[in-house]
Amino acid sequence: MMYPYMKFEDETEVTFSQIINKDGVDTVEVHFERPTDNGFDSARCELPSYKWIIREGYSEEEIKKFTEFLEHNAHLFFKYAKEGGIKIA
């Protein structure tokens, strides 16, 4: 299950997974996806390791910005993943 988080000005949508237990460690996967003329640019990072699982179409500079974004929001991804997504009235 992937939950919506936000959309950037360049149309990149950010979604995140439920809590996934990998070898006794709770993880959350955060996915970045932007439409292109030929499909989508995609990047996926696993928290808390900050390991990039998928990196297709985004520049190194964009990945660096995403990493900084994740560092500032990781606690929220875990909080909302435990709650089953963001609850909006």
Kinemage of the C-alpha trace (Angstrom):
@kinemage 1
@onewidth
@group {chain A} dominant
@subgroup {mainchain}
@vectorlist {calphas} color= white
{ca met a 1} P 0.000 0.000 0.000
{ca met a 2} L 1.307 3.439 -0.971
{ca tyr a 3} L -0.021 6.632 0.600
{ca pro a 4} L 0.066 10.131 -0.954
{ca tyr a 5} L 2.273 12.746 0.712
{ca met a 6} L 2.682 15.778 -1.566
{ca lys a 7} L 3.354 17.084 -5.078
{ca phe a 8} L 6.276 19.368 -6.030
{ca glu a 9} L 6.077 22.250 -8.524
{ca asp a 10} L 7.686 20.113 -11.263
{ca glu a 11} L 4.780 17.627 -10.938
{ca thr a 12} L 6.854 15.092 -8.943
{ca glu a 13} L 4.459 13.201 -6.690
{ca val a 14} L 5.725 11.811 -3.393
{ca thr a 15} L 4.142 8.694 -1.917
{ca phe a 16} L 5.197 6.392 0.899
{ca ser a 17} L 4.604 2.815 1.948
{ca gln a 18} L 3.202 1.263 5.061
{ca ile a 19} L 5.761 0.018 7.604
{ca ile a 20} L 7.721 -2.878 6.113
{ca asn a 21} L 9.702 -5.093 8.480
{ca lys a 22} L 12.978 -6.166 6.831
{ca asp a 23} L 15.177 -8.443 8.926
{ca gly a 24} L 13.751 -7.034 12.155
{ca val a 25} L 14.062 -3.376 11.089
{ca asp a 26} L 11.004 -1.229 10.397
{ca thr a 27} L 11.407 0.510 7.043
{ca val a 28} L 9.363 2.863 4.877
{ca glu a 29} L 9.837 3.237 1.129
{ca val a 30} L 9.356 6.734 -0.288
{ca his a 31} L 8.609 6.988 -4.007
{ca phe a 32} L 9.116 10.036 -6.236
{ca glu a 33} L 7.448 10.013 -9.654
{ca arg a 34} L 7.184 12.681 -12.364
{ca pro a 35} L 5.342 12.378 -15.692
{ca thr a 36} L 7.391 12.771 -18.887
{ca asp a 37} L 6.574 12.653 -22.585
{ca asn a 38} L 7.585 8.976 -22.633
{ca gly a 39} L 6.279 7.758 -19.278
{ca phe a 40} L 7.654 8.633 -15.847
{ca asp a 41} L 10.849 9.514 -14.018
{ca ser a 42} L 11.000 7.373 -10.862
{ca ala a 43} L 13.080 7.237 -7.728
{ca arg a 44} L 12.518 5.185 -4.588
{ca cys a 45} L 14.399 5.433 -1.302
{ca glu a 46} L 14.289 3.116 1.686
{ca leu a 47} L 14.247 4.682 5.142
{ca pro a 48} L 15.948 4.675 7.617
{ca ser a 49} L 18.985 3.566 5.552
{ca tyr a 50} L 18.476 6.245 2.847
{ca lys a 51} L 19.330 3.573 0.279
{ca trp a 52} L 18.109 4.457 -3.220
{ca ile a 53} L 16.382 1.386 -4.671
{ca ile a 54} L 15.267 2.985 -7.973
{ca arg a 55} L 16.808 5.999 -9.767
{ca glu a 56} L 15.494 6.527 -13.288
{ca gly a 57} L 15.309 9.904 -15.027
{ca tyr a 58} L 16.238 12.186 -12.116
{ca ser a 59} L 19.581 14.014 -12.095
{ca glu a 60} L 22.196 13.656 -9.338
{ca glu a 61} L 21.276 17.158 -8.177
{ca glu a 62} L 17.588 16.204 -7.898
{ca ile a 63} L 18.479 13.046 -5.949
{ca lys a 64} L 20.563 15.170 -3.550
{ca lys a 65} L 17.577 17.481 -3.023
{ca phe a 66} L 15.306 14.494 -2.447
{ca thr a 67} L 17.775 13.108 0.113
{ca glu a 68} L 17.748 16.423 1.975
{ca phe a 69} L 13.936 16.450 1.813
{ca leu a 70} L 13.868 12.915 3.250
{ca glu a 71} L 16.230 13.849 6.069
{ca his a 72} L 13.809 16.589 7.120
{ca asn a 73} L 10.660 14.473 6.739
{ca ala a 74} L 11.706 10.903 7.698
{ca his a 75} L 10.063 11.130 11.125
{ca leu a 76} L 6.769 12.100 9.471
{ca phe a 77} L 6.902 9.241 6.975
{ca phe a 78} L 7.273 6.774 9.852
{ca lys a 79} L 4.537 8.472 11.877
{ca tyr a 80} L 2.049 8.488 9.005
{ca ala a 81} L 2.978 4.986 7.860
{ca lys a 82} L 2.138 3.676 11.345
{ca glu a 83} L -1.182 5.548 11.221
{ca gly a 84} L -2.146 4.179 7.791
{ca gly a 85} L -1.550 7.395 5.868
{ca ile a 86} L -2.290 11.050 6.452
{ca lys a 87} L -5.739 11.662 7.859
{ca ile a 88} L -7.292 14.670 6.101
{ca ala a 89} L -10.805 15.790 6.958
